[in-house]
């Protein structure tokens, strides 16, 4: 399954520049080239384009080992970052890894070549039949999965589970407006963490509008 180039740039911009595509690289090089922690309890130490080490245990070696070991310094970057796999982040973890700097080129390569295809596959599993919809709709749903993941099994994820079910039903019915409504329904789930809710809700709204643009373009 392919997604639109616009939606690929959309995901990058929301991961590093609050949705401003014109500032993706500059914001990455200003704020995110070193490991950072988004500041909420659900996240781990994060590198590259929204690459959360808390959820990367299975694929970190394949994605990053060669690139990190190629850095001029520090020579132990891979080993030290691997120590944060599966763990929640903290400001102390940021400070302990602040001498590690990952070039934009490596961040983009891992995103495009390694992680994006994986998240597209996750999107297909989360929303069966999505392949039949417009490339922007597929991209908006890939952005949702990239940011929020596919899991809905924990008790506190009830609102997310309900919203995802709404999206699945809309995808099955090829109801593009219903897909947008389902994405907006995920906003209720974000209210559980007020420290990050505002930014996440803005991203959900942007995804929903991307879906609706595809609807208007088809009508035109």
ABEGO torsion letter per residue (X at the ends): XBBBAAAAAAAAAAAAAGGBAAAAAAAAAAAAABBBBAGBAABBBBBEBGBBAAAAAAAAAAAAAAAAAABAOBAAAAAAAAAABGBBBBAAAAAAAAABBBBAAAAAAAAAAAAAAAAAAAAAAABBGAAABBAAAAAAAAAAAAAAEABAABAAAAAAAAAAAAAAAAAAAGBAAAAAAAAAAAAAAAAABAAAAAAAAAAAAAAAAAAAAAAAAAAX
